[in-house]
Amino acid sequence: MLGLIIRVLPFWVREPLLILGGSLFGVGMVFNAVTESESRWIMAGLGVALLAVTAFRIRTVRHAWRARREAAGAPAPQVQPRPVDGPAAPQKKEPNAAAQAFVALALVGALVGAVWLAPLVTEDATATARKPATCSDHDAGKKLPKAYALTPGAVTGNDLCKALNRSDLADLLGTPGETPLVAYGNSGTAALTADKVAESEARVQFDTYTVEFSATYNHLTAAQYAKVLAPQTLDHRAEKVLGRPAVFTSDHLMQFRIGGEGSSSTATEGPLARTLTVALDRKDPGGSFDFTMWSATGAVLPGDDVILGVVEKFLPTLPGRRG
């Protein structure tokens, strides 16, 4: 399609466009060859060849312009008298070189403007279409399990999501400018407890990281977890968060595959996750908050100090918080 358009354009429109495009692309290829190490000589050769073709076109345009000027300065040929009774033949109007040059410049300006505006328009449209995700309550309209009524101060999944999905969460995670893709909360109960132990959770997902915050109201203290269960994980260490006992642990998530040819197992080892488990209060009566962070894209997780800073920011904002 582009070749057809170029062929039907007048000479004084087509050639300036080809000269401009050849100059820009030729210089760009040579510049990339100088700044990049991969395929340097191939890129340089193509750039030089394109500049050579462009130089030949410039020479052709110069000769055509000179021939036009010489033809305009030559004396007009004598016109033979025509019969009086015959109809006058229409005179063929020569194309105006100045008008064609003006059209060429206008087209070039339009193309340059379109190339310059396209990324800006696309970026604005993407930013408009991609608004930050707001918390969606998976339990909206449903009655909370009885475990929440039997546990004074138990937070729901919606409470956790609102505390976690802060406007500055991406900045705290070290990925400023990212917006939440997914944000939701869920108010459930712990497995194998006959719905007697409240266990709520919330998740916020970004392009780089996914964070999950959960609250479990069982009888397992943070000190017991640090002594018995944490040593079975990777890179565990004790910590203090706002005066409460806490422990860092690492472990791999599980990835589940549905279908797929040649797969012998539907579950595989997923990305590494870093978890900070914090006691519900300083007395550590049992139960804990768990903040877990991982990256599905393989990005390196931030240091423990970043996770500590995030938890210390939003833990005091939870409703019904303890000491």
C-alpha positions as a Markdown table, in Angstrom:
| # | Residue | x | y | z |
|---|---|---|---|---|
| 1 | Met | 0.0 | 0.0 | 0.0 |
| 2 | Leu | 2.8 | 2.4 | 0.9 |
| 3 | Gly | 4.6 | 1.6 | -2.3 |
| 4 | Leu | 1.5 | 2.3 | -4.4 |
| 5 | Ile | 1.0 | 5.7 | -2.7 |
| 6 | Ile | 4.6 | 6.7 | -3.3 |
| 7 | Arg | 4.4 | 5.7 | -7.0 |
| 8 | Val | 1.3 | 7.8 | -7.7 |
| 9 | Leu | 2.6 | 10.9 | -5.9 |
| 10 | Pro | 4.1 | 13.7 | -8.2 |
| 11 | Phe | 7.8 | 13.9 | -8.6 |
| 12 | Trp | 8.2 | 17.1 | -6.5 |
| 13 | Val | 6.2 | 15.5 | -3.6 |
| 14 | Arg | 7.6 | 12.0 | -3.7 |
| 15 | Glu | 11.3 | 12.8 | -3.9 |
| 16 | Pro | 11.4 | 15.2 | -0.9 |
| 17 | Leu | 9.5 | 12.7 | 1.2 |
| 18 | Leu | 11.9 | 9.9 | 0.2 |
| 19 | Ile | 14.9 | 12.1 | 0.9 |
| 20 | Leu | 13.7 | 13.1 | 4.3 |
| 21 | Gly | 12.8 | 9.5 | 5.3 |
| 22 | Gly | 16.1 | 8.2 | 3.9 |
| 23 | Ser | 18.1 | 10.8 | 5.8 |
| 24 | Leu | 16.3 | 10.1 | 9.1 |
| 25 | Phe | 16.5 | 6.4 | 8.9 |
| 26 | Gly | 20.1 | 6.4 | 7.6 |
| 27 | Val | 21.4 | 8.6 | 10.4 |
| 28 | Gly | 19.4 | 6.6 | 12.9 |
| 29 | Met | 20.9 | 3.3 | 11.8 |
| 30 | Val | 24.5 | 4.7 | 11.9 |
| 31 | Phe | 23.8 | 6.1 | 15.4 |
| 32 | Asn | 22.5 | 2.8 | 16.6 |
| 33 | Ala | 25.5 | 1.0 | 15.1 |
| 34 | Val | 27.8 | 3.3 | 17.1 |
| 35 | Thr | 26.0 | 3.1 | 20.4 |
| 36 | Glu | 25.1 | -0.7 | 20.3 |
| 37 | Ser | 27.4 | -3.6 | 20.3 |
| 38 | Glu | 25.1 | -6.2 | 18.7 |
| 39 | Ser | 24.9 | -6.4 | 14.9 |
| 40 | Arg | 27.0 | -3.2 | 14.7 |
| 41 | Trp | 28.5 | -3.7 | 11.3 |
| 42 | Ile | 25.3 | -4.9 | 9.7 |
| 43 | Met | 23.4 | -1.8 | 11.0 |
| 44 | Ala | 26.3 | 0.5 | 9.9 |
| 45 | Gly | 26.3 | -1.0 | 6.4 |
| 46 | Leu | 22.5 | -0.6 | 6.0 |
| 47 | Gly | 22.7 | 3.0 | 7.2 |
| 48 | Val | 25.5 | 3.9 | 4.9 |
| 49 | Ala | 23.7 | 2.3 | 1.9 |
| 50 | Leu | 20.5 | 4.2 | 2.7 |
| 51 | Leu | 22.4 | 7.5 | 3.0 |
| 52 | Ala | 24.1 | 6.7 | -0.4 |
| 53 | Val | 20.7 | 6.1 | -2.1 |
| 54 | Thr | 19.4 | 9.3 | -0.5 |
| 55 | Ala | 22.4 | 11.3 | -1.8 |
| 56 | Phe | 21.7 | 9.9 | -5.3 |
| 57 | Arg | 18.1 | 11.1 | -5.0 |
| 58 | Ile | 19.3 | 14.6 | -3.9 |
| 59 | Arg | 21.5 | 14.7 | -7.0 |
| 60 | Thr | 18.5 | 13.7 | -9.2 |
| 61 | Val | 16.3 | 16.4 | -7.7 |
| 62 | Arg | 19.0 | 19.0 | -8.2 |
| 63 | His | 19.4 | 18.1 | -11.9 |
| 64 | Ala | 15.6 | 18.1 | -12.4 |
| 65 | Trp | 15.3 | 21.5 | -10.7 |
| 66 | Arg | 18.2 | 22.9 | -12.9 |
| 67 | Ala | 16.6 | 21.5 | -16.0 |
| 68 | Arg | 13.2 | 23.1 | -15.1 |
| 69 | Arg | 14.9 | 26.5 | -14.5 |
| 70 | Glu | 16.7 | 26.3 | -17.9 |
| 71 | Ala | 13.5 | 25.4 | -19.6 |
| 72 | Ala | 11.7 | 28.3 | -18.0 |
| 73 | Gly | 14.4 | 30.7 | -19.2 |
| 74 | Ala | 14.4 | 29.5 | -22.9 |
| 75 | Pro | 12.6 | 31.5 | -25.6 |
| 76 | Ala | 9.1 | 30.3 | -26.3 |
| 77 | Pro | 8.7 | 28.4 | -29.6 |
| 78 | Gln | 6.8 | 30.1 | -32.4 |
| 79 | Val | 3.2 | 29.0 | -32.6 |
| 80 | Gln | 1.9 | 28.0 | -36.0 |
| 81 | Pro | -1.4 | 29.8 | -36.9 |
| 82 | Arg | -4.3 | 27.5 | -36.7 |
| 83 | Pro | -7.4 | 27.5 | -38.9 |
| 84 | Val | -10.0 | 30.0 | -37.9 |
| 85 | Asp | -12.9 | 27.7 | -38.1 |
| 86 | Gly | -11.4 | 24.9 | -35.9 |
| 87 | Pro | -12.0 | 24.7 | -32.2 |
| 88 | Ala | -9.2 | 26.0 | -30.0 |
| 89 | Ala | -7.2 | 23.1 | -28.5 |
| 90 | Pro | -6.9 | 23.3 | -24.7 |
| 91 | Gln | -3.5 | 24.3 | -23.5 |
| 92 | Lys | -1.8 | 21.9 | -21.1 |
| 93 | Lys | -1.0 | 23.6 | -17.8 |
| 94 | Glu | 2.5 | 23.0 | -16.5 |
| 95 | Pro | 2.7 | 21.9 | -12.9 |
| 96 | Asn | 3.7 | 24.6 | -10.5 |
| 97 | Ala | 7.0 | 23.6 | -8.8 |
| 98 | Ala | 6.5 | 26.0 | -5.9 |
| 99 | Ala | 3.0 | 24.6 | -5.2 |
| 100 | Gln | 4.3 | 21.0 | -5.3 |
| 101 | Ala | 7.2 | 21.9 | -2.9 |
| 102 | Phe | 4.7 | 23.5 | -0.5 |
| 103 | Val | 2.5 | 20.4 | -0.6 |
| 104 | Ala | 5.6 | 18.2 | 0.0 |
| 105 | Leu | 6.6 | 20.3 | 3.0 |
| 106 | Ala | 3.0 | 20.2 | 4.4 |
| 107 | Leu | 3.0 | 16.4 | 4.1 |
| 108 | Val | 6.4 | 16.1 | 5.8 |
| 109 | Gly | 5.1 | 18.3 | 8.6 |
| 110 | Ala | 2.0 | 16.3 | 9.0 |
| 111 | Leu | 4.0 | 13.0 | 9.1 |
| 112 | Val | 6.5 | 14.4 | 11.6 |
| 113 | Gly | 3.6 | 15.7 | 13.8 |
| 114 | Ala | 1.9 | 12.3 | 13.6 |
| 115 | Val | 5.0 | 10.5 | 14.7 |
| 116 | Trp | 5.6 | 12.9 | 17.5 |
| 117 | Leu | 2.0 | 12.9 | 18.8 |
| 118 | Ala | 1.4 | 9.1 | 18.5 |
| 119 | Pro | 3.3 | 8.1 | 21.6 |
| 120 | Leu | 1.7 | 10.9 | 23.6 |
| 121 | Val | -1.8 | 10.0 | 22.6 |
| 122 | Thr | -1.2 | 6.3 | 23.2 |
| 123 | Glu | 0.3 | 7.0 | 26.6 |
| 124 | Asp | -2.7 | 9.2 | 27.6 |
| 125 | Ala | -5.2 | 6.7 | 26.3 |
| 126 | Thr | -3.4 | 3.9 | 28.2 |
| 127 | Ala | -3.3 | 5.9 | 31.4 |
| 128 | Thr | -7.0 | 6.8 | 31.1 |
| 129 | Ala | -8.1 | 3.2 | 30.4 |
| 130 | Arg | -5.9 | 1.8 | 33.1 |
| 131 | Lys | -7.2 | 3.2 | 36.4 |
| 132 | Pro | -6.0 | 1.9 | 39.7 |
| 133 | Ala | -7.9 | -1.1 | 41.0 |
| 134 | Thr | -10.2 | -0.5 | 44.0 |
| 135 | Cys | -10.9 | -3.0 | 46.7 |
| 136 | Ser | -13.6 | -5.5 | 45.8 |
| 137 | Asp | -15.2 | -7.4 | 48.6 |
| 138 | His | -15.7 | -11.0 | 47.6 |
| 139 | Asp | -18.1 | -11.4 | 50.5 |
| 140 | Ala | -20.3 | -8.5 | 49.7 |
| 141 | Gly | -23.9 | -9.4 | 50.4 |
| 142 | Lys | -22.9 | -12.6 | 52.2 |
| 143 | Lys | -23.2 | -13.1 | 56.0 |
| 144 | Leu | -19.8 | -13.4 | 57.8 |
| 145 | Pro | -18.9 | -16.8 | 59.2 |
| 146 | Lys | -19.8 | -17.2 | 62.9 |
| 147 | Ala | -16.1 | -17.2 | 63.7 |
| 148 | Tyr | -15.9 | -13.5 | 63.3 |
| 149 | Ala | -18.7 | -12.9 | 65.8 |
| 150 | Leu | -17.0 | -15.1 | 68.3 |
| 151 | Thr | -13.6 | -13.3 | 67.8 |
| 152 | Pro | -13.7 | -9.8 | 69.2 |
| 153 | Gly | -11.7 | -7.3 | 67.0 |
| 154 | Ala | -11.4 | -9.7 | 64.1 |
| 155 | Val | -10.8 | -7.8 | 60.9 |
| 156 | Thr | -12.5 | -8.7 | 57.6 |
| 157 | Gly | -10.9 | -9.1 | 54.2 |
| 158 | Asn | -12.4 | -5.7 | 53.2 |
| 159 | Asp | -10.7 | -4.1 | 56.2 |
| 160 | Leu | -7.4 | -5.6 | 55.2 |
| 161 | Cys | -7.8 | -4.6 | 51.6 |
| 162 | Lys | -8.5 | -1.0 | 52.5 |
| 163 | Ala | -5.5 | -0.8 | 54.7 |
| 164 | Leu | -3.2 | -2.5 | 52.2 |
| 165 | Asn | -4.3 | -0.7 | 49.0 |
| 166 | Arg | -2.8 | 2.6 | 49.9 |
| 167 | Ser | -2.1 | 5.3 | 47.4 |
| 168 | Asp | 1.6 | 5.2 | 48.3 |
| 169 | Leu | 1.9 | 1.4 | 48.3 |
| 170 | Ala | 3.9 | 1.3 | 45.0 |
| 171 | Asp | 6.3 | 3.9 | 46.3 |
| 172 | Leu | 6.8 | 1.9 | 49.5 |
| 173 | Leu | 7.5 | -1.2 | 47.5 |
| 174 | Gly | 10.1 | 0.6 | 45.4 |
| 175 | Thr | 8.1 | 0.7 | 42.2 |
| 176 | Pro | 6.8 | 4.3 | 41.9 |
| 177 | Gly | 4.4 | 5.0 | 39.1 |
| 178 | Glu | 2.8 | 1.5 | 39.1 |
| 179 | Thr | -0.9 | 1.2 | 39.7 |
| 180 | Pro | -2.8 | -1.7 | 41.3 |
| 181 | Leu | -4.1 | -4.2 | 38.7 |
| 182 | Val | -6.1 | -6.3 | 41.2 |
| 183 | Ala | -7.3 | -5.5 | 44.7 |
| 184 | Tyr | -9.7 | -7.6 | 46.7 |
| 185 | Gly | -10.4 | -9.0 | 50.2 |
| 186 | Asn | -11.9 | -12.2 | 51.4 |
| 187 | Ser | -13.3 | -13.1 | 54.8 |
| 188 | Gly | -13.0 | -16.8 | 55.3 |
| 189 | Thr | -12.0 | -19.3 | 57.9 |
| 190 | Ala | -8.9 | -21.4 | 58.4 |
| 191 | Ala | -8.8 | -24.9 | 56.9 |
| 192 | Leu | -9.6 | -28.0 | 59.0 |
| 193 | Thr | -11.1 | -25.9 | 61.8 |
| 194 | Ala | -14.8 | -26.5 | 61.1 |
| 195 | Asp | -15.2 | -22.8 | 60.4 |
| 196 | Lys | -14.3 | -21.9 | 63.9 |
| 197 | Val | -11.1 | -19.9 | 63.3 |
| 198 | Ala | -11.5 | -16.6 | 61.4 |
| 199 | Glu | -8.9 | -16.1 | 58.7 |
| 200 | Ser | -9.2 | -13.1 | 56.4 |
| 201 | Glu | -7.0 | -12.0 | 53.6 |
| 202 | Ala | -6.4 | -9.3 | 51.1 |
| 203 | Arg | -4.3 | -9.1 | 47.9 |
| 204 | Val | -3.0 | -6.2 | 45.8 |
| 205 | Gln | -1.3 | -7.0 | 42.5 |
| 206 | Phe | 1.1 | -4.7 | 40.5 |
| 207 | Asp | 3.0 | -5.2 | 37.4 |
| 208 | Thr | 6.2 | -6.0 | 39.3 |
| 209 | Tyr | 5.1 | -7.4 | 42.7 |
| 210 | Thr | 2.1 | -9.0 | 44.3 |
| 211 | Val | 1.4 | -8.5 | 48.0 |
| 212 | Glu | -0.9 | -10.4 | 50.3 |
| 213 | Phe | -1.9 | -9.6 | 53.9 |
| 214 | Ser | -3.8 | -12.1 | 56.0 |
| 215 | Ala | -5.0 | -12.3 | 59.6 |
| 216 | Thr | -5.4 | -15.7 | 61.4 |
| 217 | Tyr | -7.1 | -15.9 | 64.9 |
| 218 | Asn | -5.8 | -19.2 | 66.2 |
| 219 | His | -3.9 | -20.2 | 69.3 |
| 220 | Leu | -0.5 | -20.5 | 67.7 |
| 221 | Thr | 1.7 | -17.7 | 69.1 |
| 222 | Ala | 4.4 | -16.0 | 67.0 |
| 223 | Ala | 7.1 | -17.2 | 69.4 |
| 224 | Gln | 5.9 | -20.8 | 68.9 |
| 225 | Tyr | 5.9 | -20.4 | 65.1 |
| 226 | Ala | 9.4 | -18.9 | 65.1 |
| 227 | Lys | 10.7 | -21.9 | 67.2 |
| 228 | Val | 8.8 | -24.8 | 65.6 |
| 229 | Leu | 7.7 | -24.0 | 62.1 |
| 230 | Ala | 9.9 | -21.2 | 60.8 |
| 231 | Pro | 13.1 | -23.4 | 60.9 |
| 232 | Gln | 11.5 | -25.6 | 58.3 |
| 233 | Thr | 11.4 | -22.7 | 55.8 |
| 234 | Leu | 14.2 | -20.8 | 53.9 |
| 235 | Asp | 16.1 | -17.9 | 55.3 |
| 236 | His | 14.2 | -17.4 | 58.6 |
| 237 | Arg | 15.1 | -14.8 | 61.2 |
| 238 | Ala | 13.4 | -13.3 | 64.3 |
| 239 | Glu | 12.3 | -9.7 | 64.2 |
| 240 | Lys | 10.3 | -7.1 | 66.1 |
| 241 | Val | 7.5 | -5.0 | 64.6 |
| 242 | Leu | 6.1 | -2.2 | 66.6 |
| 243 | Gly | 7.1 | -4.0 | 69.8 |
| 244 | Arg | 5.5 | -7.3 | 68.7 |
| 245 | Pro | 7.3 | -10.6 | 68.2 |
| 246 | Ala | 7.7 | -11.3 | 64.5 |
| 247 | Val | 9.7 | -13.6 | 62.2 |
| 248 | Phe | 10.7 | -13.5 | 58.5 |
| 249 | Thr | 10.5 | -16.6 | 56.4 |
| 250 | Ser | 10.9 | -17.5 | 52.7 |
| 251 | Asp | 9.3 | -20.3 | 50.7 |
| 252 | His | 8.3 | -21.1 | 47.1 |
| 253 | Leu | 4.7 | -20.7 | 46.0 |
| 254 | Met | 2.9 | -23.4 | 44.0 |
| 255 | Gln | 1.9 | -22.9 | 40.4 |
| 256 | Phe | -1.1 | -24.9 | 39.1 |
| 257 | Arg | -1.4 | -25.7 | 35.4 |
| 258 | Ile | -4.7 | -26.6 | 33.9 |
| 259 | Gly | -4.4 | -28.8 | 30.8 |
| 260 | Gly | -1.3 | -28.5 | 28.6 |
| 261 | Glu | 0.3 | -31.1 | 26.4 |
| 262 | Gly | 3.2 | -33.1 | 27.7 |
| 263 | Ser | 2.8 | -32.0 | 31.4 |
| 264 | Ser | 3.2 | -34.9 | 33.9 |
| 265 | Ser | 2.1 | -32.8 | 36.8 |
| 266 | Thr | -0.5 | -30.0 | 37.3 |
| 267 | Ala | 1.5 | -28.4 | 40.1 |
| 268 | Thr | 5.0 | -26.9 | 39.9 |
| 269 | Glu | 7.3 | -24.8 | 42.0 |
| 270 | Gly | 6.4 | -21.2 | 41.7 |
| 271 | Pro | 8.2 | -17.9 | 42.5 |
| 272 | Leu | 10.0 | -17.3 | 45.8 |
| 273 | Ala | 7.9 | -15.5 | 48.4 |
| 274 | Arg | 9.0 | -13.5 | 51.4 |
| 275 | Thr | 6.7 | -13.5 | 54.4 |
| 276 | Leu | 6.7 | -11.4 | 57.6 |
| 277 | Thr | 4.6 | -13.0 | 60.4 |
| 278 | Val | 3.7 | -10.6 | 63.2 |
| 279 | Ala | 1.9 | -11.3 | 66.5 |
| 280 | Leu | -1.6 | -9.8 | 66.9 |
| 281 | Asp | -0.3 | -7.7 | 69.9 |
| 282 | Arg | 2.7 | -7.3 | 72.1 |
| 283 | Lys | 1.5 | -10.0 | 74.6 |
| 284 | Asp | 1.4 | -12.6 | 71.7 |
| 285 | Pro | -1.7 | -14.4 | 72.9 |
| 286 | Gly | -2.0 | -16.4 | 69.7 |
| 287 | Gly | -2.9 | -15.6 | 66.1 |
| 288 | Ser | -0.9 | -13.5 | 63.7 |
| 289 | Phe | -0.8 | -11.1 | 60.7 |
| 290 | Asp | 1.1 | -12.4 | 57.7 |
| 291 | Phe | 2.5 | -10.1 | 55.0 |
| 292 | Thr | 3.7 | -12.0 | 51.9 |
| 293 | Met | 5.3 | -10.5 | 48.8 |
| 294 | Trp | 6.4 | -12.2 | 45.5 |
| 295 | Ser | 7.0 | -11.4 | 41.9 |
| 296 | Ala | 5.5 | -13.5 | 39.1 |
| 297 | Thr | 7.8 | -11.8 | 36.6 |
| 298 | Gly | 11.0 | -12.9 | 38.3 |
| 299 | Ala | 11.9 | -9.5 | 39.7 |
| 300 | Val | 14.3 | -9.5 | 42.7 |
| 301 | Leu | 12.4 | -9.0 | 45.9 |
| 302 | Pro | 13.3 | -5.9 | 48.0 |
| 303 | Gly | 15.1 | -6.2 | 51.2 |
| 304 | Asp | 13.5 | -7.0 | 54.6 |
| 305 | Asp | 13.7 | -3.4 | 55.6 |
| 306 | Val | 11.3 | -2.4 | 52.8 |
| 307 | Ile | 8.8 | -5.1 | 54.0 |
| 308 | Leu | 9.2 | -3.9 | 57.6 |
| 309 | Gly | 8.5 | -0.3 | 56.5 |
| 310 | Val | 5.4 | -1.3 | 54.6 |
| 311 | Val | 3.9 | -3.4 | 57.5 |
| 312 | Glu | 4.7 | -0.7 | 60.1 |
| 313 | Lys | 2.9 | 1.8 | 57.9 |
| 314 | Phe | -0.5 | 0.1 | 57.5 |
| 315 | Leu | -0.6 | -2.2 | 60.6 |
| 316 | Pro | -1.7 | 0.7 | 62.9 |
| 317 | Thr | -4.5 | 1.7 | 60.4 |
| 318 | Leu | -6.4 | -1.5 | 60.9 |
| 319 | Pro | -9.7 | -1.2 | 62.8 |
| 320 | Gly | -9.9 | -2.7 | 66.2 |
| 321 | Arg | -6.1 | -2.9 | 66.4 |
| 322 | Arg | -4.5 | -4.2 | 69.5 |
| 323 | Gly | -1.4 | -3.0 | 71.4 |
